[in-house]
């Protein structure tokens, strides 16, 4: 008998709490211009009817527009690319959103775990072998009258308990208020009677001016049976001036409005010199001016699980149980060492390794990257590994 442990793609699962400070001096009465980085190669985006953008020809998810105009009555949705990246619109001029831009997670249907929005994670599978929701905040799988747990992100998903039905544990909170790195929401857990719903996706719009009279939607999906709800996703706006009276929604999906049970809220970040927006924001939000749009290549902190109990992990992990990234003997004694390679992370940062088993409650342990340098360091975390297969996640915290 062998145990199987999967390690998912870590650069999307990193949850550092990074602080950036920018001091800008402006002449009185002068509105500074931001640098969006757009080269305009995608031209002007001006749909006249509902449109589904196939992201397969933009593997990075980055669109470089001269201007954007989504008119009233028009809804823009997306087909994810192979890398499941967030949607990033870099705009040289003005972005006018009078219709809807929607990166929400999918509602659950049947026993299949449904997809998250672009940059978000899938819900857990239902059926005879239910699984937890994907993502760092994925809800745990349920069984019988215990519903699948809700996905979490900016805050924890709810927990249904009406005296008859209960709900498996929601996933942990992750991410930071600056939305760097930009990542979406996590999926709800599955149950024998139904799959979990997908987490909301992630959207960044950087433009000289943003006029928002429509809606930006990154909500979590809702289950149609006993699965868990997906958490809300992420919306970040970067601009010299934000105006309008529309809205932004990053709420989690709904398990039961009667029992006030929902997926965790996503995150909204507004970085602007001038903010005249009078509309509504549904979900956790913060406002300021943090000038980094996309960190330069090689500068973003990252974590990689390189070995489990001395067994090397496949260098391009799949996170799929049918093709495990590491295989351990059933005779392996606990606790076992898990080695985490860290890049661009301060020494002695707290590293948390969590395991979501196929069955049972998740377990986690803490260690520190006390060997190496800022550019490249190593943490060894000892953890009591549960029996059976599961998913391994590594996360880090470097402050508030």
PyMOL commands that set and color helices and strands:
alter all, ss='L'
color gray80, all
select helices_A, chain A and resi 10-12+55-57+321-323
alter helices_A, ss='H'
color red, helices_A
select strands_A, chain A and resi 2-7+44-45+51-54+62-65+67-70+75-79+87-91+94-97+100-102+146-147+166-167+202-212+215-217+234-243+247-249+254-256+261-262+267-275+280-282+284-288+302-308+311-312+326-329+336-343+350-357+363-368+371-372+376-383+390-397
alter strands_A, ss='S'
color yellow, strands_A
deselect
rebuild
show_as cartoon
